[in-house]
Amino acid sequence: MSGIEDKGAFGTDSTDRGSARPVADPAVVPVILNPTARRGAVLRRIDPLVHAFAAHGLEARLVRSTSEEHAKELAAAFAAEGAKVVGALGGDGMARTVAAGLVDTDTALGVIAGGRGNDLVGKLGIPKRVEEAVATIADGRDRVIDVLDLDGTISLGNVCLGLDSTVQRHANSTRVVRGHWVYLYGILRAILPPRSIDLELTVDGQRLDFRSLTAGFANSGRYGGGLTLSPEAAIDDGLIDVVLLGEAWLPKLAVELVAFMSGRHDRHPHIHLSRAREIRIDTPAGAAPVEIVADGDAVAQTPAIVTVRPSSLKVRVPRTS
């Protein structure tokens, strides 16, 4: 794993085994990685990644991040130094944290999938194979997309609470179930028994009190390794898709949830869909705070505000995407 930098304190290289060329050099591509993604399995992608960049006449400058904030700081520093693209090697959470440092800059996010769900690359048509993902970074085009802002935390895909966050927690905790099956496992665990939440939402200034199993606020609309939160969600329309799933009888709920999470929202009579630019999320007075998940990671609790930041991030995608 030569060529990896371990950045300790922000802006300080504790071990620099990369080249001395500045990242403003178009032949140098910084790649920030999460060494713990998929329990360290992502590290096996490093050597193929370095060779793939070299095949395109590029040098990958790999840097390990030590935390989400560290990854954000690294990305922002590379953007300030003039990097044209900064790579993120890991899952959707890693892409989210690197993107947080690139929002509202001229630097594009390059995604090399190394997680379990990899929903952002699925939405944008970025290949999952290392060689093809690197080819996209080398020869692709920059697409401008929206991001969601949850009280300062950036989300590229979706912000969820209730059943969706419970599904994600169970999926992340299992060490036995593999692949996409982890999310079906999470669904089964989450609905036995389902837990409703009382929400006080203000959607673009309009108050809505709602008893819900799940509430989702979608940018990409894709999550859970290919499940669909909102089939109509567009990642560049300047809007948040609001998805509220009401209560239902358990056997009926189990059947409808499969249709719902597979994108067949017309089959669910308890679904409420709308679009907005700002949602204030709260619970009634005296109720316990509810956990909020962004792109698969628990990042906040109610109360919170979700807004959309239109056309604020560049992402390197295939030219045909």
Residue pairs with C-beta under 8 A, 6 or more apart in sequence:
1 43
1 46
1 47
1 62
2 17
2 50
3 17
3 18
3 50
3 59
3 60
3 61
3 62
4 17
4 18
4 46
4 62
4 63
4 64
5 13
5 15
5 16
5 17
5 18
5 61
5 62
5 63
5 64
6 13
6 14
6 15
6 63
6 64
7 13
7 14
7 63
7 64
7 65
7 66
7 70
7 74
8 14
8 66
10 70
10 73
10 74
10 77
11 77
18 59
18 61
18 62
19 28
19 59
19 61
21 27
21 28
21 59
22 28
22 81
22 82
23 30
23 61
23 78
23 81
23 82
23 83
24 81
24 82
24 83
26 84
27 57
27 58
27 59
28 58
28 59
28 61
28 83
29 53
29 58
29 59
29 60
29 61
29 83
29 85
29 86
29 87
29 110
29 137
30 61
30 63
30 74
30 78
30 83
30 86
30 87
31 49
31 60
31 61
31 62
31 63
31 86
31 87
31 88
31 89
31 110
31 112
32 63
32 64
32 65
32 71
32 74
32 75
32 86
32 87
32 88
32 89
32 94
32 98
33 42
33 46
33 62
33 63
33 64
33 65
33 88
33 89
33 90
33 94
33 114
34 42
34 65
34 71
34 89
34 90
34 91
34 93
34 94
34 114
35 42
35 43
35 64
36 42
37 89
37 90
37 91
37 94
37 114
37 115
38 91
38 114
38 115
38 116
41 114
42 89
42 90
42 114
42 115
45 89
45 112
45 114
45 130
46 62
46 89
48 130
48 131
49 60
49 62
49 89
49 112
49 130
49 134
50 60
50 62
52 130
52 131
52 134
52 135
53 59
53 60
53 134
53 137
53 138
54 60
55 131
56 134
56 135
56 138
56 139
58 138
60 87
62 89
63 74
65 71
65 74
65 94
65 97
68 93
68 97
69 97
71 88
71 94
71 97
71 98
71 100
71 101
72 97
72 98
72 100
72 101
73 101
74 98
74 101
75 86
75 88
75 97
75 98
75 99
75 100
75 101
75 102
75 107
76 101
76 102
76 105
77 101
78 86
78 101
78 107
79 86
79 101
79 102
79 105
79 106
79 107
83 107
84 107
84 108
85 107
85 108
85 109
85 110
85 137
85 316
86 98
86 101
86 102
86 107
86 108
86 109
86 110
87 98
87 110
87 111
87 112
87 137
88 94
88 95
88 97
88 98
88 99
88 109
88 110
88 111
88 112
89 112
89 114
90 114
90 115
91 113
91 114
91 115
91 116
91 117
91 118
91 296
92 115
92 117
92 118
92 119
92 120
92 156
92 157
92 295
92 296
93 115
93 295
93 296
93 297
94 114
94 115
95 109
95 111
95 120
95 156
95 295
96 154
96 155
96 156
96 157
96 294
96 295
96 297
97 154
98 109
99 109
99 147
99 154
99 156
99 313
99 315
100 153
100 154
102 108
102 109
102 313
102 314
103 147
103 154
103 309
103 312
103 313
104 309
104 312
104 313
106 314
107 314
108 142
108 314
108 315
108 316
109 313
109 314
109 315
109 316
110 133
110 136
110 137
110 315
110 316
111 120
111 121
111 124
111 126
111 133
111 315
111 316
112 130
112 133
112 134
112 137
113 121
113 126
113 128
113 133
116 179
116 182
116 225
117 183
117 223
117 224
117 225
117 226
117 296
118 128
118 225
119 157
119 220
119 222
119 223
119 224
119 225
119 226
119 295
120 126
120 156
120 157
120 220
120 295
121 127
121 128
121 133
122 222
122 226
123 157
123 220
123 221
123 222
123 235
124 143
124 145
124 235
124 315
124 317
124 321
125 317
125 318
125 320
125 321
126 133
126 136
126 317
126 318
126 321
127 133
127 135
127 136
127 318
136 316
136 317
136 318
137 316
139 319
140 316
140 317
140 318
140 319
140 321
141 316
141 317
141 318
141 319
142 314
142 315
142 316
142 317
143 236
143 314
143 315
143 316
143 317
143 321
144 236
144 311
144 312
144 313
144 314
144 315
145 156
145 219
145 235
145 236
145 311
145 312
145 313
145 314
145 315
146 219
146 235
146 236
146 237
146 238
146 308
146 309
146 310
146 311
146 312
146 313
147 154
147 155
147 156
147 219
147 308
147 309
147 312
147 313
148 154
148 155
148 156
148 158
148 159
148 217
148 219
148 240
148 294
148 306
148 307
148 308
148 309
149 155
149 306
149 307
149 308
149 309
150 159
150 292
150 294
150 299
150 300
150 304
150 305
150 306
151 300
151 304
151 305
153 294
153 299
153 300
154 294
155 219
155 294
155 295
156 219
156 220
156 295
156 313
157 218
157 219
157 220
157 221
157 222
157 223
157 294
157 295
157 296
158 164
158 216
158 217
158 218
158 219
158 220
158 221
158 222
158 223
158 229
158 294
158 295
159 216
159 217
159 292
159 293
159 294
159 306
160 168
160 214
160 215
160 216
160 217
160 223
160 229
160 292
160 293
160 294
161 197
161 214
161 215
161 281
161 290
161 291
161 292
161 293
161 302
162 195
162 196
162 197
162 212
162 213
162 214
162 215
162 245
162 290
163 190
163 191
163 194
163 195
163 213
163 214
163 245
164 214
164 215
164 216
164 223
164 229
164 293
165 291
165 292
165 293
165 298
166 186
166 189
166 190
166 195
167 183
167 186
167 187
167 189
167 190
167 224
168 186
168 224
168 293
168 296
168 298
169 186
169 298
170 185
170 186
170 189
170 190
171 182
171 183
171 185
171 186
171 224
172 296
174 182
174 185
174 186
177 185
179 225
180 224
180 225
180 226
182 225
183 224
183 225
183 227
183 261
186 224
187 257
187 258
187 261
191 250
191 253
191 254
191 257
193 250
194 213
194 247
194 250
194 253
195 213
196 211
196 212
196 213
196 247
197 211
197 212
197 213
197 215
197 283
197 290
198 209
198 210
198 211
198 212
198 283
198 284
198 287
199 208
199 209
199 210
199 211
199 212
199 215
199 281
199 282
199 283
199 290
200 207
200 208
200 209
200 281
200 282
200 283
200 284
201 207
201 208
201 209
201 210
201 215
201 279
201 280
201 281
201 282
202 208
202 279
202 280
202 282
203 242
203 274
203 276
203 278
203 279
204 276
204 277
204 278
204 279
205 278
210 244
210 246
210 272
211 246
211 247
212 244
212 245
212 246
212 247
213 245
213 246
213 247
213 248
213 253
214 243
214 244
214 245
215 242
215 243
215 244
215 245
215 281
216 229
216 230
216 241
216 242
216 243
216 244
216 245
217 240
217 241
217 242
217 243
217 279
217 306
218 229
218 230
218 233
218 240
218 241
218 242
218 243
219 233
219 235
219 240
219 241
219 308
220 233
220 235
221 228
221 229
221 230
221 231
221 232
221 233
221 241
222 228
222 229
222 233
223 229
223 295
223 296
224 261
227 261
227 262
227 263
228 261
228 262
228 263
228 265
229 241
229 243
229 261
230 241
230 243
230 265
230 273
231 263
231 265
232 241
232 273
233 241
236 310
236 311
238 277
238 308
238 310
238 311
239 275
239 276
239 277
239 308
240 275
240 276
240 277
240 278
240 279
240 306
240 307
240 308
241 273
241 274
241 275
242 272
242 273
242 274
242 275
242 276
242 279
243 265
243 271
243 272
243 273
244 271
244 272
244 273
245 260
245 268
245 270
245 271
245 272
246 270
246 271
246 272
247 270
248 256
248 270
256 267
256 268
256 269
256 270
259 265
259 267
259 268
260 267
260 268
260 271
265 271
265 273
277 307
277 308
278 305
278 306
278 307
278 308
279 305
279 306
279 307
280 303
280 304
280 305
281 292
281 302
281 303
281 304
281 305
281 306
282 302
282 303
283 289
283 290
283 302
283 303
289 301
289 302
289 303
290 301
290 302
291 298
291 300
291 301
292 298
292 299
292 300
292 301
292 302
292 304
293 299
294 300
